Amino acid sequence: MVVDAPFPLPLKRRKLTSIDSMEAETAKAKFAAIQEKLGREIRVFETSALSPSSNEVSNIEETDDFYEFTAEDYHRILATKKQDKYLKTRKLREAEEAARRSKITKAVIRIRFPDNHTLEVTFHPSETIQSLIDLLAKVVARPELPFYIFTTPPKKQIKDMAQDFFSAGFVPGAIVYFSYDLPKGDVDDTTDANSGPFLQEEIMSLKGLELIIEQGQQAEPAQSAPEPVTAAPSPVVQERKPAEKKPVKPKWLKM
C-alpha cells in the first residue's frame, strides 16, 4: 500500500521591517555624503582606555622618558640594517621594493585621539603624509589650533610631510597619534583643548553606523528551507504461508 505525500508547504520568508530598512538606508546615505565631501573612506570607532578608569578621559600626555629608546634597541636595529645592507645588492633591494609597491594598493591609517576615539582613513601608498594633515584639518573640532601627529614607541613626531606612506613604513597600515601643539606655559588653553571632543560633530555621527548597516543587511528577506515532510509509513502486509497438509494415512494400512 502506497501513501501519497501531501503537497509541499509554502516557503516562509522573514520580512525586513520598515524601521530597520529606513535606519540602514539613512546610515548608508550619511556615509556616502561624508565620503563624497572628503573624498575619502573613513570610519570612526572608540577604543578602550588603557588606564584603570576608562570613563575618565586622560588629558596628560606621556613624557619623552616614557618612550625612551634603550641602547639595546639601538644596537639590535643597527645590526639588522648592516646585515641587510651586505647581504643584498642595491639593485636587488630596489627590485624587491618595486615589487612590494606594485602589490600594495592602499594604506589604512588609524589616528588615535586622547579621548580614545579613532579615525580610520584609507590612502594610496604613493600619497604623502601632507594629505593626512590636510584631512585632519577638515575633521578636527578645533582646526584653528596647531597640532601634530606622532608614532610610539619610541615617541617620534612626524615632521617630513613630503614623505609618502610607503617610504614612511605606513603600509599596509599604521597607527599614529594626534596632539595639539600648544605652548606649555598656557595651562588653561592646553587643558581646554585636550578636554575634547577632538572630532567634529558630523564626523562623530558616523560612530556606530556600520553596525546598523550590517544588521540591516543580515535582516534582508531570505528564503528559509522548507520544513521536511515525512511520509507516513506504508502498512506492512504480512504474507501468508500456505497451510501445511497433514499426511493422510491409507485405509488399508493397519497399525
KEVO-970207 format. One line per field, with one value per residue: residue in one letter; x, y, z of N, C-alpha, C in turn. Coordinates in steps of 0.001 Angstrom, whole numbers. Layout:
N
aa <- (A, ...)
n.px <- (X, ...)
n.py <- (Y, ...)
n.pz <- (Z, ...)
ca.px <- (X, ...)
ca.py <- (Y, ...)
ca.pz <- (Z, ...)
c.px <- (X, ...)
c.py <- (Y, ...)
c.pz <- (Z, ...)
# end
This chain:
255
aa <- (M, V, V, D, A, P, F, P, L, P, L, K, R, R, K, L, T, S, I, D, S, M, E, A, E, T, A, K, A, K, F, A, A, I, Q, E, K, L, G, R, E, I, R, V, F, E, T, S, A, L, S, P, S, S, N, E, V, S, N, I, E, E, T, D, D, F, Y, E, F, T, A, E, D, Y, H, R, I, L, A, T, K, K, Q, D, K, Y, L, K, T, R, K, L, R, E, A, E, E, A, A, R, R, S, K, I, T, K, A, V, I, R, I, R, F, P, D, N, H, T, L, E, V, T, F, H, P, S, E, T, I, Q, S, L, I, D, L, L, A, K, V, V, A, R, P, E, L, P, F, Y, I, F, T, T, P, P, K, K, Q, I, K, D, M, A, Q, D, F, F, S, A, G, F, V, P, G, A, I, V, Y, F, S, Y, D, L, P, K, G, D, V, D, D, T, T, D, A, N, S, G, P, F, L, Q, E, E, I, M, S, L, K, G, L, E, L, I, I, E, Q, G, Q, Q, A, E, P, A, Q, S, A, P, E, P, V, T, A, A, P, S, P, V, V, Q, E, R, K, P, A, E, K, K, P, V, K, P, K, W, L, K, M)
n.px <- (858, 670, 1251, 269, 2319, 1746, 1094, 3965, 4879, 4287, 7053, 8623, 9111, 11182, 10473, 11899, 11687, 10118, 11263, 13894, 14901, 14753, 16562, 18958, 19254, 19447, 21841, 23648, 23388, 24414, 27078, 27890, 27560, 29438, 31751, 31843, 32145, 34647, 36192, 37259, 37422, 36224, 36189, 34828, 35477, 35438, 37986, 39067, 40044, 43392, 44026, 43085, 40685, 38398, 36343, 37142, 38621, 41881, 43956, 46594, 49596, 52059, 55450, 58637, 60434, 58990, 58850, 61440, 64289, 66206, 69712, 70128, 68019, 68800, 71285, 70422, 68688, 70486, 72318, 70721, 70132, 72711, 73263, 71319, 72200, 74670, 74099, 72370, 72352, 72309, 70674, 69101, 67685, 66248, 64676, 63107, 61750, 60266, 58620, 57122, 55792, 54117, 52290, 50843, 48026, 46711, 46778, 45967, 45289, 45211, 44177, 44641, 43015, 43248, 40892, 40225, 38991, 39072, 40050, 39745, 41284, 41585, 44238, 46221, 49259, 51229, 50638, 51353, 52310, 51379, 48859, 47368, 47566, 46203, 43635, 43020, 42844, 40387, 38552, 38926, 37830, 38718, 40135, 41609, 43650, 47113, 48516, 49983, 51228, 52256, 54296, 54559, 56118, 59559, 58471, 57924, 57825, 56162, 57572, 58385, 56567, 56479, 57068, 56083, 53504, 54366, 57192, 57464, 56907, 54280, 52536, 50944, 49284, 48986, 49353, 48889, 49287, 47418, 47899, 47456, 49461, 50407, 51641, 53452, 53284, 50796, 48467, 45688, 44554, 45665, 44572, 41861, 41782, 42575, 40505, 38565, 35551, 37509, 36991, 34859, 31314, 29787, 31473, 31762, 29248, 29276, 29998, 29114, 27343, 28052, 27389, 24609, 24144, 25187, 23473, 21123, 21663, 21880, 19281, 17854, 15318, 15137, 15023, 13758, 14593, 12453, 10153, 10849, 9023, 7623, 6759, 3959, 4457, 4167, 1729, 2668, 2382, 1727, 2791, 936, 1599, 1124, -994, 292, -105, -1377, -93, -1929, -3255, -3299, -6204, -5920, -3831, -3029, -2368)
n.py <- (-1190, 2126, 5345, 8551, 11423, 14582, 17873, 20043, 22324, 25914, 28198, 29914, 33357, 35871, 39068, 42325, 44836, 48079, 50095, 49207, 49082, 51747, 52959, 51703, 52559, 55304, 55429, 54500, 56547, 58728, 57965, 57935, 60626, 62017, 60764, 61596, 64309, 64542, 63011, 60587, 57279, 56769, 55832, 55778, 54936, 53765, 53169, 51078, 52434, 52595, 53069, 52352, 53668, 53854, 55519, 58080, 60692, 60845, 63523, 64011, 63969, 61544, 61767, 62304, 60521, 58285, 56942, 56079, 55228, 52492, 51527, 48933, 48401, 50081, 48998, 46495, 47059, 48400, 46361, 44660, 46238, 46542, 43920, 43401, 45223, 44277, 41735, 41985, 43258, 46565, 46819, 44561, 45133, 47379, 46223, 44453, 46262, 47681, 45647, 45138, 47582, 47555, 45601, 46493, 48407, 50192, 52208, 51934, 54125, 54753, 57143, 58013, 59587, 61633, 61185, 58563, 57932, 56798, 57557, 56215, 56125, 55736, 55674, 56117, 54335, 55897, 58489, 61487, 62246, 64707, 64831, 63494, 65271, 67450, 66372, 65954, 68574, 69239, 67762, 67848, 69142, 71645, 73302, 75613, 75552, 74738, 71536, 68232, 65037, 61825, 58876, 55849, 53100, 54333, 57576, 59643, 62472, 63213, 64813, 65100, 65908, 65576, 63008, 59858, 57399, 54788, 54939, 55876, 53681, 53042, 51197, 48022, 49403, 51660, 53101, 56226, 59034, 61760, 65153, 68327, 71172, 73113, 75917, 75128, 76795, 78026, 76927, 76825, 77022, 74740, 72676, 73050, 72536, 69865, 68596, 67723, 67471, 65912, 65514, 66730, 67242, 66220, 64271, 62585, 61541, 59338, 57169, 53971, 53589, 51655, 49259, 49378, 49294, 46781, 45092, 45638, 44506, 41824, 41282, 41175, 39999, 36556, 33281, 30659, 27335, 24747, 23061, 19781, 17058, 14217, 11192, 9128, 5965, 3122, 566, -2586, -5485, -8671, -11611, -14470, -17810, -20833, -23311, -26157, -29455, -32184, -35466, -38104, -41061, -44171, -46212, -48925, -49409, -50800, -50315)
n.pz <- (0, -938, 282, -619, -601, 1015, -499, -960, 1658, 1687, 1143, 3799, 4520, 5923, 6643, 6209, 8513, 8232, 9762, 10383, 7788, 7011, 8809, 8079, 5417, 5825, 7254, 5308, 3446, 4874, 5251, 2565, 1871, 3494, 2651, 2, 417, 1694, 66, 796, 2242, 5363, 8826, 12141, 15413, 18822, 21154, 23875, 26996, 28230, 30808, 34292, 35030, 32853, 32167, 32531, 30790, 29669, 30032, 30169, 28596, 27836, 28959, 27306, 28384, 28864, 26477, 26044, 24195, 24301, 24627, 23908, 22134, 20061, 19132, 18288, 16128, 14485, 13887, 12411, 10161, 9055, 8353, 6404, 4526, 3577, 2670, 559, -2720, -4172, -6465, -6225, -3877, -4708, -6695, -5198, -3570, -5483, -6365, -4070, -3807, -6041, -5395, -3199, -2721, -1123, 1847, 5106, 7535, 10945, 13174, 16402, 19109, 22106, 23576, 23320, 20918, 17547, 14289, 11163, 8067, 4546, 2309, -707, -1206, -2468, -1875, -5, 3408, 3976, 2890, 4774, 6944, 5842, 5666, 8370, 9229, 8253, 9691, 12462, 15640, 16438, 14278, 14157, 15948, 16355, 15555, 15803, 14661, 15848, 16349, 18284, 20170, 20041, 21188, 18478, 16665, 13661, 11039, 8399, 5915, 3208, 2618, 1310, 2091, 1792, 1835, 4401, 5862, 6419, 5330, 4970, 6694, 9525, 12808, 14149, 16372, 17697, 18638, 20132, 19447, 21586, 23520, 26474, 28668, 28776, 30562, 30875, 28259, 27131, 28694, 28143, 25390, 25263, 26484, 24827, 22693, 20044, 17397, 14769, 15100, 13011, 11934, 14141, 14231, 12626, 14097, 15055, 12961, 11121, 12303, 12259, 9510, 8926, 10418, 9081, 6575, 7262, 7941, 5623, 3293, 3169, 1898, 3724, 4548, 3355, 5464, 6432, 5125, 6296, 5038, 5698, 7089, 5064, 5427, 6711, 5065, 5888, 4579, 3894, 4578, 2795, 4192, 5813, 4628, 6286, 6476, 4918, 6124, 4563, 3998, 3957, 5518, 8485, 11814)
ca.px <- (0, 1477, 571, 707, 2803, 988, 1782, 4985, 4403, 4836, 8277, 8436, 10021, 11276, 10458, 12644, 10759, 10331, 12128, 15262, 15271, 14954, 17803, 20092, 19394, 19925, 23257, 24393, 23386, 25314, 28433, 28173, 27660, 30712, 32811, 31904, 32629, 36075, 36905, 37961, 36674, 36592, 35429, 35056, 35107, 36015, 38844, 39041, 41128, 44435, 44078, 42052, 39417, 38132, 35354, 37791, 39486, 43217, 44402, 48027, 50395, 53244, 56692, 59559, 61101, 58148, 59166, 62902, 64865, 67362, 70893, 69945, 67168, 69582, 72271, 69719, 68230, 71661, 72875, 69821, 70314, 74007, 73175, 70565, 72979, 75750, 73599, 71618, 72892, 71400, 69679, 68158, 66812, 65339, 63704, 62174, 60894, 59327, 57628, 56221, 54965, 53095, 51282, 50056, 47225, 46135, 47368, 44913, 45903, 44339, 44623, 44048, 42909, 43341, 39620, 40049, 38333, 39996, 39610, 40418, 41233, 42281, 45023, 47058, 50626, 52072, 50284, 52251, 51743, 50704, 47444, 46748, 47463, 45131, 42355, 42777, 42437, 38974, 37656, 39099, 36856, 39307, 41190, 42405, 44775, 48176, 48566, 50981, 50995, 53487, 54233, 55171, 57303, 59605, 57690, 58620, 56951, 56298, 57836, 58599, 55253, 56621, 57322, 54874, 53178, 55190, 58548, 57403, 56628, 52885, 51733, 49573, 48546, 49776, 48644, 49551, 48603, 47131, 48078, 47547, 50806, 50199, 52725, 53255, 53035, 49372, 47848, 44236, 44255, 46045, 43570, 40599, 41896, 42691, 39308, 37726, 35833, 38574, 36444, 33636, 30083, 29378, 32321, 31443, 27953, 29489, 30264, 28002, 26503, 28398, 26623, 23240, 24140, 25410, 22247, 20142, 21985, 21580, 17838, 17226, 14484, 15860, 14190, 14112, 14490, 11136, 10123, 10839, 7772, 7860, 5617, 3512, 4973, 3166, 1472, 3393, 1468, 2357, 2471, 501, 2167, 107, -1069, 938, -1031, -1002, -81, -3151, -2914, -4145, -7188, -5528, -2749, -3474, -1289)
ca.py <- (0, 3326, 6542, 9738, 12502, 15823, 18897, 20730, 23522, 27145, 28671, 31023, 34471, 36812, 40382, 43379, 45853, 49369, 50895, 48760, 49453, 53190, 53263, 51243, 53439, 56600, 55264, 54427, 57871, 59594, 57550, 58358, 62085, 62444, 60254, 62476, 65612, 64472, 62249, 59501, 56300, 56964, 55169, 56312, 53991, 54076, 52119, 51047, 53185, 51768, 53334, 51640, 54400, 54026, 56555, 59385, 60974, 61236, 64756, 64135, 63275, 60933, 62478, 61620, 59432, 57092, 56264, 56092, 54241, 51964, 51200, 47580, 48525, 50728, 48058, 45423, 47578, 48707, 45099, 44153, 47037, 46207, 42598, 43546, 46019, 43480, 40515, 42289, 44321, 47708, 46531, 43582, 45820, 48232, 45366, 43958, 47371, 47952, 44566, 45361, 48745, 47211, 44721, 47203, 49435, 51154, 52331, 52228, 54871, 54989, 58262, 57892, 60850, 61443, 60763, 57141, 57747, 56520, 57868, 55355, 56721, 54954, 56462, 55348, 54347, 56920, 59816, 61978, 62431, 66004, 64587, 63146, 66511, 68245, 65781, 66218, 69969, 69339, 66961, 68077, 70080, 72974, 73375, 76836, 75293, 73917, 70155, 67383, 63600, 61138, 57426, 55305, 53671, 55483, 58707, 60338, 63380, 63108, 66159, 65080, 65795, 65247, 61570, 59089, 56418, 53586, 55219, 56068, 52400, 53064, 50286, 48318, 50188, 52197, 53844, 57454, 59685, 63178, 66016, 69762, 71705, 74370, 76255, 74503, 77786, 78369, 75708, 76846, 76696, 73349, 71821, 73189, 71876, 68423, 68041, 67145, 66428, 66212, 65430, 67487, 66507, 65489, 63085, 61709, 60887, 58083, 56085, 53051, 53419, 50410, 48181, 49476, 48805, 45329, 44444, 45747, 43532, 40484, 41119, 41188, 38813, 35353, 32093, 29639, 25981, 24164, 22071, 18422, 16326, 12784, 10417, 8110, 4647, 2238, -600, -3811, -6597, -9962, -12602, -15738, -19023, -21896, -24299, -27443, -30589, -33330, -36747, -38929, -42488, -45025, -47036, -50320, -49606, -51031, -50271)
ca.pz <- (0, -1077, 774, -1353, 266, 813, -1280, -149, 2333, 1101, 1764, 4719, 4318, 7015, 6035, 6873, 8973, 7602, 10620, 10153, 6430, 6980, 9529, 7273, 4259, 6323, 7591, 4051, 2828, 5630, 4896, 1192, 1818, 4069, 1786, -1164, 873, 1999, -954, 1473, 3027, 6760, 9880, 13479, 16464, 20127, 21707, 25324, 27628, 28819, 32243, 35031, 34976, 31430, 31948, 32653, 29662, 30108, 29403, 30399, 27579, 28415, 28709, 26386, 29104, 28807, 25219, 25942, 23281, 25015, 23824, 23372, 20945, 19003, 18574, 17589, 14837, 13675, 13399, 11367, 8956, 8460, 7745, 5158, 3573, 2988, 2045, -655, -3548, -4314, -7495, -5701, -2934, -5473, -7373, -4190, -3147, -6569, -6370, -2934, -4119, -7034, -4810, -2201, -3383, -183, 3184, 6082, 8628, 12096, 14003, 17730, 19812, 23561, 24182, 22977, 19624, 16447, 12930, 10189, 6733, 3528, 1348, -1624, -678, -3087, -1362, 1024, 4744, 3976, 2605, 6058, 7709, 5228, 6039, 9788, 9367, 7863, 10534, 13894, 16193, 16543, 13259, 14283, 16838, 15743, 16034, 15164, 14818, 16239, 16482, 19502, 20813, 20940, 20706, 17396, 15932, 12208, 10533, 6948, 5303, 1787, 2501, 1030, 3125, 1613, 2321, 5848, 6508, 6865, 4516, 4512, 7661, 10634, 13848, 14574, 17486, 17486, 19804, 19856, 19666, 22295, 24462, 27780, 29696, 28845, 31086, 30674, 26863, 26894, 29342, 27413, 24084, 25453, 27114, 23795, 21704, 19104, 16045, 14558, 15402, 11803, 11813, 15264, 13980, 11895, 15041, 15255, 11771, 10432, 12923, 11757, 8125, 8957, 10878, 8008, 5533, 7766, 8060, 4309, 3084, 2750, 1906, 4696, 3998, 3620, 6526, 5864, 5231, 6440, 4568, 6646, 6689, 4458, 6281, 6381, 4783, 6140, 3550, 4488, 4006, 2619, 5305, 5521, 4597, 7102, 5682, 5049, 6286, 3699, 4712, 4041, 6465, 9857, 12767)
c.px <- (884, 658, 1123, 1128, 1996, 1789, 2811, 4436, 5001, 6062, 7992, 9493, 9996, 11432, 11244, 11676, 11111, 11275, 13592, 15761, 15566, 16264, 19023, 20324, 19898, 21413, 24108, 24490, 24342, 26767, 28814, 28357, 29001, 31884, 32963, 32479, 34135, 36878, 37678, 36962, 37133, 35669, 35772, 34606, 35857, 36814, 38814, 40251, 42126, 44530, 42970, 40709, 39118, 37147, 35962, 38757, 40828, 43669, 45910, 48768, 51665, 54487, 57581, 60281, 60308, 58463, 60675, 63401, 66172, 68508, 70777, 69089, 67955, 70547, 71585, 69250, 69412, 72276, 72026, 70001, 71649, 73963, 72422, 71377, 74021, 75235, 72890, 72295, 71863, 70309, 68634, 67184, 65799, 64275, 62664, 61222, 59861, 58238, 56626, 55288, 53829, 51980, 50362, 49343, 46604, 46877, 46260, 45576, 44846, 44953, 43892, 44129, 42926, 42047, 39247, 39227, 39395, 39332, 40421, 40201, 42059, 42951, 45666, 48489, 51521, 51733, 51217, 51525, 51033, 49214, 46693, 46564, 46324, 43755, 42026, 42322, 40960, 38031, 37815, 38157, 37391, 40457, 42042, 43628, 45837, 48191, 49682, 50598, 52329, 53232, 54917, 55250, 58506, 58807, 58497, 57618, 57227, 56420, 57995, 57262, 55316, 56856, 56017, 54702, 54025, 56587, 58576, 57154, 55210, 51993, 51983, 48747, 49460, 48860, 49491, 48692, 48525, 47353, 48087, 48936, 50688, 51364, 52439, 52942, 51570, 48590, 46359, 43867, 44577, 45016, 42253, 40646, 41911, 41486, 38359, 36383, 36874, 38099, 35149, 32408, 29620, 30185, 32002, 30119, 28094, 29686, 29007, 27143, 26813, 27619, 25182, 23154, 24306, 24160, 21165, 20386, 21665, 20087, 17125, 16418, 15297, 14927, 14697, 13872, 13123, 11222, 10059, 9510, 8082, 6613, 5269, 4003, 3850, 2984, 2209, 2389, 2223, 1861, 2133, 1131, 1077, 177, -446, -87, -494, -1015, -1338, -2749, -3853, -4992, -6697, -4442, -3300, -2261, -1555)
c.py <- (1226, 4518, 7744, 10813, 13757, 16813, 19615, 22015, 24765, 27615, 29886, 32092, 35377, 38203, 41377, 44462, 47193, 50242, 50514, 49179, 50942, 53576, 52862, 52150, 54816, 56539, 55220, 55798, 58821, 59247, 58074, 59866, 62566, 61955, 61134, 63843, 65610, 63768, 61083, 58526, 56427, 56167, 55823, 55266, 54359, 52886, 52209, 51776, 52230, 51956, 52591, 52337, 54742, 55140, 57951, 59577, 61473, 62458, 64938, 63315, 62745, 61745, 61669, 60466, 58132, 56260, 56212, 54924, 53753, 51672, 49818, 47602, 49104, 49738, 46914, 45878, 47867, 47439, 44523, 44909, 46726, 44869, 42666, 44273, 45172, 42235, 40786, 43422, 45433, 47428, 45538, 44233, 46701, 47396, 44835, 45059, 47708, 46890, 44739, 46538, 48395, 46358, 45444, 48376, 50431, 51102, 52773, 52855, 55092, 56083, 58175, 59229, 60603, 61007, 59344, 56911, 57596, 56850, 57017, 55912, 55867, 55889, 55516, 55413, 55432, 58333, 60197, 62138, 63775, 65840, 64178, 64395, 67378, 67698, 66072, 67652, 70167, 68662, 67230, 69176, 71506, 73111, 74626, 76639, 74462, 72516, 69420, 65929, 62943, 59645, 57022, 53795, 53575, 56631, 59485, 61184, 63277, 64522, 66208, 64832, 65439, 63761, 60838, 57998, 55153, 53811, 55397, 54766, 52285, 52190, 48858, 49131, 50659, 52921, 55050, 58125, 61182, 63950, 67463, 70257, 73092, 74644, 75670, 75509, 78117, 77129, 75669, 76457, 75237, 72391, 71868, 72450, 70368, 67790, 67421, 67857, 66874, 66175, 66228, 66603, 65684, 64211, 62093, 60977, 59591, 56901, 55256, 52817, 52118, 49233, 48190, 48938, 47291, 44581, 44518, 44758, 42115, 40221, 41178, 39913, 37655, 34168, 31128, 28266, 25406, 23085, 20671, 17740, 14841, 12022, 9345, 6747, 3767, 998, -1830, -4948, -7895, -10985, -13931, -16922, -20065, -22908, -25618, -28578, -31732, -34610, -37596, -40414, -43340, -45983, -48484, -50578, -49735, -51118, -51256)
c.pz <- (0, -636, 33, -363, 5, 1, -411, 434, 1683, 1874, 2633, 4445, 5536, 6421, 6875, 7277, 8365, 8424, 10404, 8780, 6352, 7670, 8714, 6073, 4675, 6647, 6322, 3399, 3542, 5334, 3513, 1105, 2354, 3223, 549, -777, 1091, 922, -388, 2085, 4479, 7664, 11207, 14484, 17728, 20619, 23226, 25882, 28252, 30319, 32951, 34982, 33535, 31161, 31977, 31508, 30171, 29326, 29515, 29364, 28218, 28058, 27772, 27065, 29032, 27568, 24991, 25097, 23886, 24059, 23207, 22117, 19773, 18345, 17824, 16207, 13917, 13095, 12274, 10063, 8275, 7750, 6420, 4095, 2868, 2273, 721, -1414, -3714, -5326, -7004, -4720, -3660, -6186, -6389, -3726, -4214, -6628, -5229, -3207, -5060, -6454, -3838, -2860, -2419, 1149, 4138, 7309, 9717, 12970, 15336, 18458, 21320, 24227, 23784, 21717, 18536, 15127, 11966, 8794, 5778, 2528, 343, -1119, -1260, -2620, -222, 2361, 4845, 3681, 3866, 6925, 7165, 5600, 7500, 10009, 9017, 8853, 12028, 14359, 16255, 15552, 13370, 15170, 16122, 16358, 15319, 15394, 15134, 16320, 17783, 19374, 19872, 20351, 19685, 16634, 14436, 11648, 9019, 6256, 3815, 1559, 2228, 2083, 3004, 2175, 3834, 6595, 7016, 5991, 4997, 5501, 8780, 11598, 14233, 15633, 17244, 18778, 19340, 20250, 20288, 23234, 25843, 28875, 29875, 29273, 30778, 29251, 26559, 27482, 28595, 26073, 24232, 26140, 26104, 23677, 20676, 17652, 15959, 14781, 14210, 11636, 12930, 15048, 13200, 12833, 15258, 14030, 11040, 11002, 12441, 10332, 8085, 9406, 9821, 6893, 5981, 7835, 6725, 4107, 2540, 2850, 2962, 4104, 4311, 4684, 5935, 6143, 5260, 6027, 5590, 6188, 6132, 5336, 5782, 6224, 4971, 5123, 4224, 3757, 3848, 3746, 4888, 5626, 5442, 6256, 5976, 5113, 5395, 4518, 4891, 5034, 7851, 10760, 13899)
# end
